[in-house]
Amino acid sequence: MSEATTDELLAIDDRLAAGSGADYAEVLHEDAVVVVPGAVLDKAGCVAAMDASPGWDEVDLSDARLVRSGDAATVVYRFTGRRGQDTYAATLASTYVRHGESWRLLLHQHTPD
């Protein structure tokens, strides 16, 4: 498997931003931790939260930076999401670890504006 690329990892995060709990269940590492405003979730908690979420109407991921080390890669980027008339803007960081031929999300963290 080749090194992670910014586009490859952003594509996974973009899929998750538009996805359901099933998408998270497929991508999250078994030991995943997801840190969002007001909560620290394990894999099961994140999957349940995403199944209960109405999802985003529109998302934009921009200004990405990639940090790689061995079998781990972190992509840090600006996230803007719109749900109805409400918007959410934050800096996000997703750390992935190689799992066979794919990447699994180990740590995902939001820092809201």
Phi, psi and omega per residue, in radians:
M1 nan 2.425 -3.139
S2 -1.351 2.954 3.071
E3 -1.070 2.657 3.066
A4 -1.126 2.539 3.028
T5 -2.004 2.743 3.109
T6 -1.000 -0.827 -3.114
D7 -1.072 -0.706 -3.128
E8 -1.089 -0.826 -3.107
L9 -1.276 -0.637 3.058
L10 -1.114 -0.608 3.097
A11 -1.096 -0.668 3.094
I12 -1.158 -0.818 3.138
D13 -1.105 -0.655 3.094
D14 -1.115 -0.723 3.082
R15 -1.049 -0.753 -3.130
L16 -1.171 -0.672 3.141
A17 -1.047 -0.562 -3.135
A18 -1.715 -0.035 -2.972
G19 -1.634 -3.054 -3.134
S20 -1.986 -3.080 3.088
G21 -0.989 -0.601 3.141
A22 -1.105 -0.660 3.091
D23 -1.122 -0.761 3.112
Y24 -1.143 -0.706 3.125
A25 -1.035 -0.611 -3.134
E26 -1.313 -0.639 -3.003
V27 -1.638 -0.587 -3.077
L28 -1.178 2.426 3.002
H29 -1.156 2.651 3.139
E30 -1.007 -0.554 -3.123
D31 -1.748 0.361 -3.045
A32 -1.059 2.587 3.001
V33 -2.233 2.287 3.137
V34 -2.113 2.077 -3.077
V35 -1.913 1.947 3.136
V36 -2.203 2.855 -3.139
P37 -0.925 2.094 3.089
G38 1.510 0.018 -3.091
A39 -2.741 2.596 2.952
V40 -2.149 2.047 -2.993
L41 -2.018 2.523 2.946
D42 -1.559 -3.076 -3.083
K43 -1.000 -0.883 -3.101
A44 -1.084 -0.721 3.129
G45 -1.139 -0.668 3.119
C46 -1.186 -0.785 3.127
V47 -1.027 -0.790 3.137
A48 -1.118 -0.731 3.141
A49 -1.109 -0.708 -3.135
M50 -1.208 -0.596 3.069
D51 -1.161 -0.485 -3.139
A52 -1.563 -0.158 -3.067
S53 -1.495 2.493 3.084
P54 -1.302 -0.190 3.122
G55 1.413 3.011 -3.115
W56 -1.682 2.499 3.020
D57 -1.372 -0.567 -3.098
E58 -2.698 2.445 3.078
V59 -2.349 2.670 3.051
D60 -2.383 2.195 3.079
L61 -1.972 2.169 -3.059
S62 -2.535 3.012 3.069
D63 0.899 0.835 -3.063
A64 -1.376 2.532 3.008
R65 -2.291 2.511 -3.109
L66 -2.108 2.353 3.037
V67 -2.147 2.222 -3.111
R68 -2.139 2.559 3.035
S69 -2.741 1.951 3.130
G70 0.987 -2.172 -3.114
D71 -1.584 0.277 3.132
A72 -2.155 2.597 3.094
A73 -2.584 2.386 3.101
T74 -2.082 2.281 3.038
V75 -1.969 2.243 3.140
V76 -2.040 2.330 -3.053
Y77 -2.755 2.896 3.036
R78 -1.514 2.362 3.119
F79 -2.118 2.291 2.962
T80 -2.260 2.194 3.131
G81 -2.197 2.586 3.087
R82 -2.183 2.297 3.064
R83 -2.297 1.852 -3.029
G84 1.113 -2.207 3.110
Q85 -1.602 -0.107 -3.092
D86 -1.578 2.449 3.054
T87 -2.122 2.701 3.120
Y88 -2.364 2.221 3.117
A89 -2.217 2.381 -3.088
A90 -2.814 2.888 2.931
T91 -1.717 2.258 -3.116
L92 -2.028 2.622 3.052
A93 -2.340 2.268 3.118
S94 -2.202 2.123 3.091
T95 -1.834 2.143 -3.137
Y96 -1.930 2.595 3.005
V97 -2.129 2.555 3.129
R98 -1.198 2.369 3.124
H99 -2.394 1.652 -3.056
G100 1.124 -2.138 -3.131
E101 -1.693 0.142 -3.103
S102 -2.277 -3.132 3.115
W103 -1.999 2.423 3.090
R104 -2.042 2.375 -3.121
L105 -1.377 2.020 -3.097
L106 -1.663 -0.735 -3.108
L107 -2.473 2.249 3.112
H108 -2.281 2.268 -3.036
Q109 -2.429 2.416 3.109
H110 -1.910 2.411 2.931
T111 -2.161 1.717 -3.099
P112 -1.139 2.670 3.060
D113 -1.163 nan nan
